[in-house]
Amino acid sequence: MKHILKGAVVVVGVMIINMIIHIICNVNGVELNGTVMSTMMALVALFLYEGWIKLEKNVED
């Protein structure tokens, strides 16, 4: 259950950051490619989650 909650926290955090980036770019007239941004944000979320899990395992040991 802990891993599901951690995954949800990472996804929400990445979504908020993605929205902020899109809002700032749209205000400045820059159009971002949705496919590329979605792929990059998915990779960022994956690496953040994996790092969080590894850090927690190192602290427990």
N, CA, C and O atoms as a Maestro MAE file, in Angstrom:
{
 s_m_m2io_version
 :::
 2.0.0
}

f_m_ct {
 s_m_title
 :::
 protein
 m_atom[244] {
  # First column is atom index #
  i_m_mmod_type
  r_m_x_coord
  r_m_y_coord
  r_m_z_coord
  i_m_residue_number
  s_m_chain_name
  s_m_pdb_residue_name
  s_m_pdb_atom_name
  i_m_atomic_number
  :::
  1 25 0.821 -1.198 0.000 1 A "MET " " N  " 7
  2 3 0.000 0.000 0.000 1 A "MET " " CA " 6
  3 2 0.861 1.255 0.000 1 A "MET " " C  " 6
  4 15 0.489 2.272 -0.586 1 A "MET " " O  " 8
  5 25 2.033 1.180 0.671 2 A "LYS " " N  " 7
  6 3 2.917 2.343 0.718 2 A "LYS " " CA " 6
  7 2 3.390 2.723 -0.672 2 A "LYS " " C  " 6
  8 15 3.509 3.906 -0.991 2 A "LYS " " O  " 8
  9 25 3.662 1.721 -1.504 3 A "HIS " " N  " 7
  10 3 4.192 2.001 -2.834 3 A "HIS " " CA " 6
  11 2 3.147 2.669 -3.724 3 A "HIS " " C  " 6
  12 15 3.489 3.515 -4.551 3 A "HIS " " O  " 8
  13 25 1.889 2.300 -3.563 4 A "ILE " " N  " 7
  14 3 0.826 2.936 -4.345 4 A "ILE " " CA " 6
  15 2 0.711 4.403 -3.966 4 A "ILE " " C  " 6
  16 15 0.568 5.261 -4.837 4 A "ILE " " O  " 8
  17 25 0.772 4.695 -2.684 5 A "LEU " " N  " 7
  18 3 0.685 6.088 -2.241 5 A "LEU " " CA " 6
  19 2 1.890 6.896 -2.706 5 A "LEU " " C  " 6
  20 15 1.746 8.049 -3.112 5 A "LEU " " O  " 8
  21 25 3.064 6.303 -2.649 6 A "LYS " " N  " 7
  22 3 4.264 7.004 -3.123 6 A "LYS " " CA " 6
  23 2 4.172 7.268 -4.619 6 A "LYS " " C  " 6
  24 15 4.526 8.350 -5.086 6 A "LYS " " O  " 8
  25 25 3.702 6.294 -5.360 7 A "GLY " " N  " 7
  26 3 3.519 6.480 -6.798 7 A "GLY " " CA " 6
  27 2 2.521 7.581 -7.100 7 A "GLY " " C  " 6
  28 15 2.725 8.378 -8.016 7 A "GLY " " O  " 8
  29 25 1.436 7.627 -6.327 8 A "ALA " " N  " 7
  30 3 0.434 8.676 -6.523 8 A "ALA " " CA " 6
  31 2 1.010 10.051 -6.213 8 A "ALA " " C  " 6
  32 15 0.728 11.016 -6.924 8 A "ALA " " O  " 8
  33 25 1.812 10.147 -5.161 9 A "VAL " " N  " 7
  34 3 2.440 11.424 -4.806 9 A "VAL " " CA " 6
  35 2 3.378 11.883 -5.911 9 A "VAL " " C  " 6
  36 15 3.386 13.061 -6.266 9 A "VAL " " O  " 8
  37 25 4.161 10.975 -6.453 10 A "VAL " " N  " 7
  38 3 5.092 11.328 -7.534 10 A "VAL " " CA " 6
  39 2 4.318 11.781 -8.769 10 A "VAL " " C  " 6
  40 15 4.689 12.775 -9.393 10 A "VAL " " O  " 8
  41 25 3.258 11.076 -9.129 11 A "VAL " " N  " 7
  42 3 2.470 11.434 -10.312 11 A "VAL " " CA " 6
  43 2 1.830 12.805 -10.141 11 A "VAL " " C  " 6
  44 15 1.858 13.621 -11.062 11 A "VAL " " O  " 8
  45 25 1.258 13.062 -8.982 12 A "VAL " " N  " 7
  46 3 0.635 14.367 -8.740 12 A "VAL " " CA " 6
  47 2 1.678 15.477 -8.798 12 A "VAL " " C  " 6
  48 15 1.430 16.531 -9.384 12 A "VAL " " O  " 8
  49 25 2.831 15.251 -8.202 13 A "GLY " " N  " 7
  50 3 3.892 16.257 -8.234 13 A "GLY " " CA " 6
  51 2 4.365 16.551 -9.644 13 A "GLY " " C  " 6
  52 15 4.559 17.711 -10.007 13 A "GLY " " O  " 8
  53 25 4.553 15.512 -10.440 14 A "VAL " " N  " 7
  54 3 5.004 15.698 -11.821 14 A "VAL " " CA " 6
  55 2 3.920 16.388 -12.649 14 A "VAL " " C  " 6
  56 15 4.233 17.219 -13.501 14 A "VAL " " O  " 8
  57 25 2.654 16.055 -12.410 15 A "MET " " N  " 7
  58 3 1.570 16.715 -13.136 15 A "MET " " CA " 6
  59 2 1.505 18.203 -12.819 15 A "MET " " C  " 6
  60 15 1.289 19.018 -13.715 15 A "MET " " O  " 8
  61 25 1.690 18.560 -11.559 16 A "ILE " " N  " 7
  62 3 1.672 19.972 -11.173 16 A "ILE " " CA " 6
  63 2 2.819 20.717 -11.842 16 A "ILE " " C  " 6
  64 15 2.629 21.816 -12.362 16 A "ILE " " O  " 8
  65 25 4.002 20.127 -11.830 17 A "ILE " " N  " 7
  66 3 5.159 20.757 -12.483 17 A "ILE " " CA " 6
  67 2 4.907 20.891 -13.984 17 A "ILE " " C  " 6
  68 15 5.231 21.922 -14.574 17 A "ILE " " O  " 8
  69 25 4.338 19.868 -14.603 18 A "ASN " " N  " 7
  70 3 4.031 19.903 -16.032 18 A "ASN " " CA " 6
  71 2 3.029 21.012 -16.350 18 A "ASN " " C  " 6
  72 15 3.191 21.721 -17.343 18 A "ASN " " O  " 8
  73 25 2.004 21.168 -15.526 19 A "MET " " N  " 7
  74 3 1.019 22.234 -15.741 19 A "MET " " CA " 6
  75 2 1.655 23.609 -15.627 19 A "MET " " C  " 6
  76 15 1.363 24.498 -16.427 19 A "MET " " O  " 8
  77 25 2.515 23.789 -14.645 20 A "ILE " " N  " 7
  78 3 3.188 25.078 -14.471 20 A "ILE " " CA " 6
  79 2 4.049 25.393 -15.688 20 A "ILE " " C  " 6
  80 15 4.041 26.521 -16.180 20 A "ILE " " O  " 8
  81 25 4.790 24.402 -16.175 21 A "ILE " " N  " 7
  82 3 5.627 24.607 -17.363 21 A "ILE " " CA " 6
  83 2 4.764 24.989 -18.563 21 A "ILE " " C  " 6
  84 15 5.109 25.910 -19.303 21 A "ILE " " O  " 8
  85 25 3.651 24.292 -18.762 22 A "HIS " " N  " 7
  86 3 2.776 24.588 -19.892 22 A "HIS " " CA " 6
  87 2 2.142 25.971 -19.769 22 A "HIS " " C  " 6
  88 15 2.041 26.689 -20.764 22 A "HIS " " O  " 8
  89 25 1.720 26.354 -18.584 23 A "ILE " " N  " 7
  90 3 1.111 27.672 -18.396 23 A "ILE " " CA " 6
  91 2 2.118 28.768 -18.695 23 A "ILE " " C  " 6
  92 15 1.803 29.725 -19.402 23 A "ILE " " O  " 8
  93 25 3.324 28.637 -18.163 24 A "ILE " " N  " 7
  94 3 4.360 29.655 -18.402 24 A "ILE " " CA " 6
  95 2 4.686 29.749 -19.891 24 A "ILE " " C  " 6
  96 15 4.801 30.847 -20.434 24 A "ILE " " O  " 8
  97 25 4.834 28.611 -20.543 25 A "CYS " " N  " 7
  98 3 5.164 28.628 -21.976 25 A "CYS " " CA " 6
  99 2 4.013 29.187 -22.812 25 A "CYS " " C  " 6
  100 15 4.255 29.932 -23.762 25 A "CYS " " O  " 8
  101 25 2.771 28.845 -22.480 26 A "ASN " " N  " 7
  102 3 1.630 29.363 -23.237 26 A "ASN " " CA " 6
  103 2 1.465 30.863 -23.056 26 A "ASN " " C  " 6
  104 15 1.100 31.558 -24.005 26 A "ASN " " O  " 8
  105 25 1.724 31.374 -21.871 27 A "VAL " " N  " 7
  106 3 1.648 32.816 -21.641 27 A "VAL " " CA " 6
  107 2 2.689 33.544 -22.486 27 A "VAL " " C  " 6
  108 15 2.442 34.648 -22.971 27 A "VAL " " O  " 8
  109 25 3.846 32.923 -22.659 28 A "ASN " " N  " 7
  110 3 4.920 33.533 -23.449 28 A "ASN " " CA " 6
  111 2 4.827 33.205 -24.936 28 A "ASN " " C  " 6
  112 15 5.703 33.605 -25.704 28 A "ASN " " O  " 8
  113 25 3.792 32.489 -25.359 29 A "GLY " " N  " 7
  114 3 3.584 32.208 -26.774 29 A "GLY " " CA " 6
  115 2 4.350 31.020 -27.310 29 A "GLY " " C  " 6
  116 15 4.497 30.887 -28.525 29 A "GLY " " O  " 8
  117 25 4.838 30.158 -26.450 30 A "VAL " " N  " 7
  118 3 5.585 28.974 -26.887 30 A "VAL " " CA " 6
  119 2 4.656 27.764 -26.807 30 A "VAL " " C  " 6
  120 15 4.089 27.476 -25.752 30 A "VAL " " O  " 8
  121 25 4.506 27.063 -27.922 31 A "GLU " " N  " 7
  122 3 3.682 25.857 -27.954 31 A "GLU " " CA " 6
  123 2 4.575 24.637 -27.754 31 A "GLU " " C  " 6
  124 15 5.555 24.456 -28.476 31 A "GLU " " O  " 8
  125 25 4.244 23.819 -26.792 32 A "LEU " " N  " 7
  126 3 5.028 22.622 -26.506 32 A "LEU " " CA " 6
  127 2 4.393 21.406 -27.174 32 A "LEU " " C  " 6
  128 15 3.169 21.316 -27.278 32 A "LEU " " O  " 8
  129 25 5.219 20.483 -27.622 33 A "ASN " " N  " 7
  130 3 4.752 19.244 -28.218 33 A "ASN " " CA " 6
  131 2 4.275 18.323 -27.089 33 A "ASN " " C  " 6
  132 15 5.065 17.934 -26.230 33 A "ASN " " O  " 8
  133 25 3.002 17.981 -27.091 34 A "GLY " " N  " 7
  134 3 2.420 17.184 -26.020 34 A "GLY " " CA " 6
  135 2 2.992 15.787 -25.910 34 A "GLY " " C  " 6
  136 15 3.166 15.275 -24.804 34 A "GLY " " O  " 8
  137 25 3.287 15.161 -27.040 35 A "THR " " N  " 7
  138 3 3.816 13.797 -27.023 35 A "THR " " CA " 6
  139 2 5.189 13.752 -26.372 35 A "THR " " C  " 6
  140 15 5.462 12.886 -25.542 35 A "THR " " O  " 8
  141 25 6.042 14.679 -26.748 36 A "VAL " " N  " 7
  142 3 7.391 14.714 -26.185 36 A "VAL " " CA " 6
  143 2 7.340 15.044 -24.698 36 A "VAL " " C  " 6
  144 15 8.036 14.415 -23.901 36 A "VAL " " O  " 8
  145 25 6.530 16.017 -24.320 37 A "MET " " N  " 7
  146 3 6.435 16.404 -22.911 37 A "MET " " CA " 6
  147 2 5.873 15.263 -22.065 37 A "MET " " C  " 6
  148 15 6.333 15.040 -20.945 37 A "MET " " O  " 8
  149 25 4.890 14.543 -22.585 38 A "SER " " N  " 7
  150 3 4.311 13.427 -21.836 38 A "SER " " CA " 6
  151 2 5.330 12.320 -21.622 38 A "SER " " C  " 6
  152 15 5.414 11.742 -20.539 38 A "SER " " O  " 8
  153 25 6.098 12.033 -22.652 39 A "THR " " N  " 7
  154 3 7.124 10.999 -22.535 39 A "THR " " CA " 6
  155 2 8.183 11.396 -21.520 39 A "THR " " C  " 6
  156 15 8.585 10.585 -20.686 39 A "THR " " O  " 8
  157 25 8.630 12.630 -21.586 40 A "MET " " N  " 7
  158 3 9.660 13.099 -20.659 40 A "MET " " CA " 6
  159 2 9.140 13.123 -19.222 40 A "MET " " C  " 6
  160 15 9.862 12.738 -18.303 40 A "MET " " O  " 8
  161 25 7.912 13.565 -19.017 41 A "MET " " N  " 7
  162 3 7.360 13.609 -17.667 41 A "MET " " CA " 6
  163 2 7.160 12.199 -17.108 41 A "MET " " C  " 6
  164 15 7.322 11.985 -15.906 41 A "MET " " O  " 8
  165 25 6.812 11.246 -17.957 42 A "ALA " " N  " 7
  166 3 6.687 9.859 -17.497 42 A "ALA " " CA " 6
  167 2 8.037 9.320 -17.049 42 A "ALA " " C  " 6
  168 15 8.126 8.628 -16.035 42 A "ALA " " O  " 8
  169 25 9.088 9.632 -17.801 43 A "LEU " " N  " 7
  170 3 10.430 9.193 -17.408 43 A "LEU " " CA " 6
  171 2 10.880 9.867 -16.116 43 A "LEU " " C  " 6
  172 15 11.488 9.226 -15.259 43 A "LEU " " O  " 8
  173 25 10.586 11.147 -15.975 44 A "VAL " " N  " 7
  174 3 10.940 11.858 -14.741 44 A "VAL " " CA " 6
  175 2 10.224 11.227 -13.552 44 A "VAL " " C  " 6
  176 15 10.830 11.015 -12.502 44 A "VAL " " O  " 8
  177 25 8.941 10.930 -13.711 45 A "ALA " " N  " 7
  178 3 8.181 10.306 -12.626 45 A "ALA " " CA " 6
  179 2 8.757 8.938 -12.274 45 A "ALA " " C  " 6
  180 15 8.864 8.593 -11.097 45 A "ALA " " O  " 8
  181 25 9.122 8.168 -13.279 46 A "LEU " " N  " 7
  182 3 9.703 6.848 -13.044 46 A "LEU " " CA " 6
  183 2 11.001 6.947 -12.258 46 A "LEU " " C  " 6
  184 15 11.198 6.217 -11.286 46 A "LEU " " O  " 8
  185 25 11.891 7.852 -12.677 47 A "PHE " " N  " 7
  186 3 13.178 7.992 -11.991 47 A "PHE " " CA " 6
  187 2 13.007 8.541 -10.574 47 A "PHE " " C  " 6
  188 15 13.729 8.130 -9.665 47 A "PHE " " O  " 8
  189 25 12.070 9.457 -10.376 48 A "LEU " " N  " 7
  190 3 11.814 9.969 -9.025 48 A "LEU " " CA " 6
  191 2 11.307 8.859 -8.108 48 A "LEU " " C  " 6
  192 15 11.755 8.739 -6.967 48 A "LEU " " O  " 8
  193 25 10.377 8.052 -8.604 49 A "TYR " " N  " 7
  194 3 9.831 6.958 -7.806 49 A "TYR " " CA " 6
  195 2 10.912 5.937 -7.462 49 A "TYR " " C  " 6
  196 15 11.030 5.522 -6.310 49 A "TYR " " O  " 8
  197 25 11.693 5.536 -8.447 50 A "GLU " " N  " 7
  198 3 12.765 4.564 -8.204 50 A "GLU " " CA " 6
  199 2 13.787 5.106 -7.212 50 A "GLU " " C  " 6
  200 15 14.246 4.377 -6.333 50 A "GLU " " O  " 8
  201 25 14.142 6.370 -7.346 51 A "GLY " " N  " 7
  202 3 15.086 6.986 -6.414 51 A "GLY " " CA " 6
  203 2 14.540 7.030 -5.003 51 A "GLY " " C  " 6
  204 15 15.271 6.780 -4.044 51 A "GLY " " O  " 8
  205 25 13.255 7.347 -4.865 52 A "TRP " " N  " 7
  206 3 12.620 7.410 -3.554 52 A "TRP " " CA " 6
  207 2 12.632 6.033 -2.896 52 A "TRP " " C  " 6
  208 15 12.929 5.922 -1.706 52 A "TRP " " O  " 8
  209 25 12.314 4.987 -3.652 53 A "ILE " " N  " 7
  210 3 12.288 3.628 -3.112 53 A "ILE " " CA " 6
  211 2 13.697 3.188 -2.703 53 A "ILE " " C  " 6
  212 15 13.871 2.601 -1.635 53 A "ILE " " O  " 8
  213 25 14.707 3.467 -3.542 54 A "LYS " " N  " 7
  214 3 16.084 3.087 -3.205 54 A "LYS " " CA " 6
  215 2 16.572 3.830 -1.976 54 A "LYS " " C  " 6
  216 15 17.244 3.246 -1.125 54 A "LYS " " O  " 8
  217 25 16.245 5.103 -1.873 55 A "LEU " " N  " 7
  218 3 16.647 5.893 -0.710 55 A "LEU " " CA " 6
  219 2 16.021 5.333 0.562 55 A "LEU " " C  " 6
  220 15 16.676 5.253 1.601 55 A "LEU " " O  " 8
  221 25 14.759 4.949 0.477 56 A "GLU " " N  " 7
  222 3 14.078 4.388 1.644 56 A "GLU " " CA " 6
  223 2 14.698 3.047 2.049 56 A "GLU " " C  " 6
  224 15 14.845 2.770 3.239 56 A "GLU " " O  " 8
  225 25 15.059 2.218 1.076 57 A "LYS " " N  " 7
  226 3 15.677 0.931 1.388 57 A "LYS " " CA " 6
  227 2 17.041 1.126 2.035 57 A "LYS " " C  " 6
  228 15 17.404 0.379 2.944 57 A "LYS " " O  " 8
  229 25 17.805 2.124 1.579 58 A "ASN " " N  " 7
  230 3 19.116 2.401 2.167 58 A "ASN " " CA " 6
  231 2 18.987 2.904 3.597 58 A "ASN " " C  " 6
  232 15 19.829 2.588 4.438 58 A "ASN " " O  " 8
  233 25 17.961 3.672 3.884 59 A "VAL " " N  " 7
  234 3 17.761 4.197 5.235 59 A "VAL " " CA " 6
  235 2 17.365 3.069 6.184 59 A "VAL " " C  " 6
  236 15 17.796 3.051 7.337 59 A "VAL " " O  " 8
  237 25 16.542 2.122 5.706 60 A "GLU " " N  " 7
  238 3 16.108 1.009 6.548 60 A "GLU " " CA " 6
  239 2 17.255 0.067 6.883 60 A "GLU " " C  " 6
  240 15 17.249 -0.543 7.952 60 A "GLU " " O  " 8
  241 25 18.236 -0.068 6.002 61 A "ASP " " N  " 7
  242 3 19.353 -0.999 6.231 61 A "ASP " " CA " 6
  243 2 20.396 -0.429 7.121 61 A "ASP " " C  " 6
  244 15 21.394 -1.091 7.406 61 A "ASP " " O  " 8
  :::
 }
 m_bond[243] {
  # First column is bond index #
  i_m_from
  i_m_to
  i_m_order
  :::
  1 1 2 1
  2 2 3 1
  3 3 4 2
  4 3 5 1
  5 5 6 1
  6 6 7 1
  7 7 8 2
  8 7 9 1
  9 9 10 1
  10 10 11 1
  11 11 12 2
  12 11 13 1
  13 13 14 1
  14 14 15 1
  15 15 16 2
  16 15 17 1
  17 17 18 1
  18 18 19 1
  19 19 20 2
  20 19 21 1
  21 21 22 1
  22 22 23 1
  23 23 24 2
  24 23 25 1
  25 25 26 1
  26 26 27 1
  27 27 28 2
  28 27 29 1
  29 29 30 1
  30 30 31 1
  31 31 32 2
  32 31 33 1
  33 33 34 1
  34 34 35 1
  35 35 36 2
  36 35 37 1
  37 37 38 1
  38 38 39 1
  39 39 40 2
  40 39 41 1
  41 41 42 1
  42 42 43 1
  43 43 44 2
  44 43 45 1
  45 45 46 1
  46 46 47 1
  47 47 48 2
  48 47 49 1
  49 49 50 1
  50 50 51 1
  51 51 52 2
  52 51 53 1
  53 53 54 1
  54 54 55 1
  55 55 56 2
  56 55 57 1
  57 57 58 1
  58 58 59 1
  59 59 60 2
  60 59 61 1
  61 61 62 1
  62 62 63 1
  63 63 64 2
  64 63 65 1
  65 65 66 1
  66 66 67 1
  67 67 68 2
  68 67 69 1
  69 69 70 1
  70 70 71 1
  71 71 72 2
  72 71 73 1
  73 73 74 1
  74 74 75 1
  75 75 76 2
  76 75 77 1
  77 77 78 1
  78 78 79 1
  79 79 80 2
  80 79 81 1
  81 81 82 1
  82 82 83 1
  83 83 84 2
  84 83 85 1
  85 85 86 1
  86 86 87 1
  87 87 88 2
  88 87 89 1
  89 89 90 1
  90 90 91 1
  91 91 92 2
  92 91 93 1
  93 93 94 1
  94 94 95 1
  95 95 96 2
  96 95 97 1
  97 97 98 1
  98 98 99 1
  99 99 100 2
  100 99 101 1
  101 101 102 1
  102 102 103 1
  103 103 104 2
  104 103 105 1
  105 105 106 1
  106 106 107 1
  107 107 108 2
  108 107 109 1
  109 109 110 1
  110 110 111 1
  111 111 112 2
  112 111 113 1
  113 113 114 1
  114 114 115 1
  115 115 116 2
  116 115 117 1
  117 117 118 1
  118 118 119 1
  119 119 120 2
  120 119 121 1
  121 121 122 1
  122 122 123 1
  123 123 124 2
  124 123 125 1
  125 125 126 1
  126 126 127 1
  127 127 128 2
  128 127 129 1
  129 129 130 1
  130 130 131 1
  131 131 132 2
  132 131 133 1
  133 133 134 1
  134 134 135 1
  135 135 136 2
  136 135 137 1
  137 137 138 1
  138 138 139 1
  139 139 140 2
  140 139 141 1
  141 141 142 1
  142 142 143 1
  143 143 144 2
  144 143 145 1
  145 145 146 1
  146 146 147 1
  147 147 148 2
  148 147 149 1
  149 149 150 1
  150 150 151 1
  151 151 152 2
  152 151 153 1
  153 153 154 1
  154 154 155 1
  155 155 156 2
  156 155 157 1
  157 157 158 1
  158 158 159 1
  159 159 160 2
  160 159 161 1
  161 161 162 1
  162 162 163 1
  163 163 164 2
  164 163 165 1
  165 165 166 1
  166 166 167 1
  167 167 168 2
  168 167 169 1
  169 169 170 1
  170 170 171 1
  171 171 172 2
  172 171 173 1
  173 173 174 1
  174 174 175 1
  175 175 176 2
  176 175 177 1
  177 177 178 1
  178 178 179 1
  179 179 180 2
  180 179 181 1
  181 181 182 1
  182 182 183 1
  183 183 184 2
  184 183 185 1
  185 185 186 1
  186 186 187 1
  187 187 188 2
  188 187 189 1
  189 189 190 1
  190 190 191 1
  191 191 192 2
  192 191 193 1
  193 193 194 1
  194 194 195 1
  195 195 196 2
  196 195 197 1
  197 197 198 1
  198 198 199 1
  199 199 200 2
  200 199 201 1
  201 201 202 1
  202 202 203 1
  203 203 204 2
  204 203 205 1
  205 205 206 1
  206 206 207 1
  207 207 208 2
  208 207 209 1
  209 209 210 1
  210 210 211 1
  211 211 212 2
  212 211 213 1
  213 213 214 1
  214 214 215 1
  215 215 216 2
  216 215 217 1
  217 217 218 1
  218 218 219 1
  219 219 220 2
  220 219 221 1
  221 221 222 1
  222 222 223 1
  223 223 224 2
  224 223 225 1
  225 225 226 1
  226 226 227 1
  227 227 228 2
  228 227 229 1
  229 229 230 1
  230 230 231 1
  231 231 232 2
  232 231 233 1
  233 233 234 1
  234 234 235 1
  235 235 236 2
  236 235 237 1
  237 237 238 1
  238 238 239 1
  239 239 240 2
  240 239 241 1
  241 241 242 1
  242 242 243 1
  243 243 244 2
  :::
 }
}
